[in-house]
C-alpha cells in the first residue's frame, strides 16, 4: 500500500479544496480533509455488523406462531393441553432462540426409557408405537452402532457396556417415579437389576437449583432436555428450530422464572425431536435422524 508524507497530504488537501470551491459545492471541508488523511494512513474499512439469524424451520416440523407473553422472555403463556399437561413456547429476546416446553403435574404421570438399538426410528415413528396419550422425546447419547454411550438399563437388563464418569454426568431413574440424580453428590451403583429402568446423560443445565454451566463453549446445536422443579413437576423441552450453546440454553431456562431443581441435557443435534399427543392434539417436532432410544411420558392409570 502506498505511503503518503505530510507534503503529499497537504498538496492533496489544497487540490481538493480548490476543486470544491470552483464547483461551488457546499461540502464540509473538515470531513474531506479527514478522509484524505485517513486514506494517506491506510485503508479504513467500516465494520460490518452481524445480522440476526432468523428462525429456521425444518421440513416436517410444524412452525408455530410465537406470541408475546407475560414471561421474562417473549412467547406464549402457559396454556393447558390436557388435564395436568401444560405447554409454552419461549423466545429469548437476546438470542432469538425458541424453546418449546411441556410441563406435567406432579404424581400424575410416569416416564420410561425405551431402547431398541437394532431398530432405530425417527421420534415421530417412535410415537406411533405408543398407545394412547403420550409424549415422546429423543433419549440419551448413543454410538455409531446405536449402542448407548452411557449406562442404560431397560427391564432390569443392561443395554450396551459403556458408562459415563459419575462425577461428570447425571442419572435418570424412571422407577418407581422419575428422579434426576446428581451422581456427584448421590453415589449410585450402576446395577441394572437394581435400577430396572435408568439412563445416564450430561451435562446438567441446573443442578440443586443452581446454574450448572460456568463457561460458554460457543458450540451450538439443536437441544433437548428433561427437568423437574422444586414442586416435583416434570418438564420436557426442545430447541428444534434453532442452534444454541449449552450455556446459552442454561441462561434461557434460568430466566424463565421456573423454580428449577434439576435440568439434564439429552442427546441433541439431529437426534432432537419431541412429539406430544394429549388432549386430541399432536405437536410434532421431528428428529432429523433415527434414534435408538426415547423417553416416553404417559398418564398413570388409576
N, C-alpha and C positions, 0 to 999 in steps of 0.2 A: 504494500500500500504506500502511495506517495506521501512523504512528509513535507509539510509546509513550514517555512520560517516566518518570523514576525513580519518581515518586509513583504513577503508574498501575501500574507493575510491582509495587511494594511492596504496594499495595492488592490486586492480583490474587493475589499470593502469600498474603497473610493470609486471603483468602476461600477459597482452595483448601485451606489448612491446616486451617481450621475445619471445612470440609466433610468432609475425610477423617477428622478426629478424631471427628466426630459419627457417621460411618458405621462407625467402628472398623475401618477397613481398614488392614492392615499394608502401608503403601506407603513406599518410600524417599523421604523428604521432599526430600532434596537433588536427587534426579532430577527431581521435579516442578518445583522452583524453576528448575533448569537449563533445562527445556523451556520454561517461561514466558518466561524471559529471552531465549532464542533466538527465540521467536515474536515477542517485542517488537522484536527487532533486524531481523527479516525472515524470510521463508520459507526453511527449510533443507531441501533435497531430498537424500535419500540417493542416492549414486551407484549406477547400475545397471551391474553387471559384465557384460562381453560374454560371451556364451555361445559355447562352442567349436562351430564348424560341423562337422556330421557329414560323413562321406564321401558324396558324391553319385554315384550310379551312373546312367549314361545308358542310354537304350534301345539295345539291340543290342550292348552291351558286357558281357562276362561279368564279373561281380563275383566276385573270388576271395577266399577267406578269408586273413586276414593273421595269421601265427603268430609267436610270439616266436622270436628267433634270436640267435646269438652275434655280432651286429654292433653297431656303435656306436648304430645306431637299432634299433627293433624291426622284425620282419618275417621273411620266410623266409630260411633259409640258402641259399647257392648249391647248386643241385642240377642234375644232368645231364639235359638234354633229349634230346640225341643225342650221338654221338661229336664232341667238340670244341665243343659248344654247351651253355652253362650259363645258368640263369635264377635271378633272385631278385626278390622284391618287398619293398621297403624302406618302412617307415613312420617318418617323422620324429616324434620324441616331442614336439618343441616345437610344430610347426605341424599335426601330424596329416596331413601330405601323403603320399600313397602314390606310389611310383615303381616301375614295372616296368622291369627291366633285364636285358638279354641280353648274354652275353659269348661271343666267338668266338676259338678258338685261333689263334695267330699262324701265318700261312703256309698255312693250310688252306682259307681262304675268300676269295672275291673279292666286290667290291661295284661297283655301277654305277648311274648315274643314267639313268632312263628318262623321257622327256618327250613329251607329246602335248597341246599347247595346244588343238588342235581337238577333242579327245575326253577331257575331264577325267572322272575316275571317283572313287568313294569308294575308300579304301585297301583295303577287302575286295574290291572289284571289280577293282582293280589286281592283287591277289594271285591272282585267278582266271586271269589271263593268263600267269602264270609256271608253267612245267612243273617238276615235281619239288620237292624240299625247298627252302625259301627263307624269307627274312624280307623283308617289305616294310614300309617306314616312309615317312610323308609326307616330301616333299623340301624344297626351298628356296622362298623368298618368290616370289610372283607378283602381277601386276597384275589389274585387273578384267577385262581381255580375255584373261586366262590366260597372257600372255607373262611371262617371268621378270623379276623386279625387279632381279636382279643378273646377272653374267656366267654363262652356261650354254653348254657345248659338248657335243654328242652326236654320235658318229660322225665327229668331226673337223670338224663344221659348227656354226656359231654359231646359237643359238636366241634370238631377240629381239635387241635392240640396246642394252639398258641394262647398266650395271655399277655396282658399289659402289666407294666410295673404298677403295683398297688399304690405307690406314692405319687403317681402321675396320672391317675385315671379315677373314674367313678364307677360304681356298680349299680345297675338297675335290678332290683329284686321285685319280681312280679307276683310272688305268692307269699302269704295269703292276700296281701294288698300291696299295691305299688309303693316301693320305697326307693329313694335315690340316695345311695350311701357314699359318703366320703371315706374311702378306704385308707386314706392317710390318717384319719382320726379314729375310725372304727375298723379295727383289724378283723378281716373276714377270711375264713378259709374257703378257697375256691374248690369246693367239693360239689360236684354236680348232683350227687344223690341227696345231699342235704339242702341244696339251694333250689333244686327242682327246675325252676324257670328263671334264668338270670342272664345278664349280658354286661360286659364292660364297654365303656366308651370314654371319650375325653374330647376336649377339656371341659371343665366347669366354666360356665359364664358367671354364675353366682353360687357360692358355697357358704352355708351357715349364715345366710342373709347378707353376705358381703361380696362386692365385686371380686372376681377371681383372676382376671387377666390384667397384668400390670403394664404391658407394652403392646404397641400396635406393630405387627409384622408387616402390614401393608399388603399381605396376600389375601386376595378377595375371591369369593366363590359363592355359589348358592348355598344356603344353610337350612338345617332343620334341627329342632331341639325339643326336649321334654323337660318340664319343670313342675315344681309344687310350691305353693305359698305357705305362709305360717298357719293358715287355717286348714291345710290339708287338701285344698283343691288342686286338681291336676291340670296342667296346661300343655298343649301340643301346638307347635308353631313352625312356620317355614318362611324363608325368603326364597321364593321360587322364580321370581321375575327379575331379580337384580343380583348384583355381586357385592358382597360386603365382607370386610375382615372380621375375624373373631372378636377383636377388641371393639370395633365399631358396633357390632351387634350387641355386645355386652352393654355398651353405653345406651343403645336404643332401649334395651329391655329394662335397665335400671331407671330410665327416665319415664317409664310408663306409670310409676307410682304404685305398682303392684308390690305387696309386701312379700317378696320372694324369700323362700327358704333355700332351695337348691334348684339350679337350672343346668342341665347337662347337654352338651352338644351331641348330635347324632352324625351319621355319615352324610356328608354334604356333596357339593358338586353336582355332577349329572345324576347322582342317586336320589337327590332331593325330590320328594313327592309326598303329597298328602291328599287323601280322599275322605270326605266326611259325608255320611249318609244318615241323617237324622231328620225327623220331622217331615218326611216326604220330600226333602230337598237334598240334592247331591252337589257338593262343592268339590271339584276335581282340579288339582294342580299336579299334573303327572310328572313322573321321573323321565329323564332323557334316556337312561339306561335301564336294563333289567337289574333287579337286586335279589339276592338270595335269602334275605330275611327282612321282616317287617314287624312293627309293633301294632297290635290290634286293640282298640278300646271298645268295649261293649257295655251295655247296661246290665247290671246284676239282676239275676232272676230272684224273685221273692218267694 
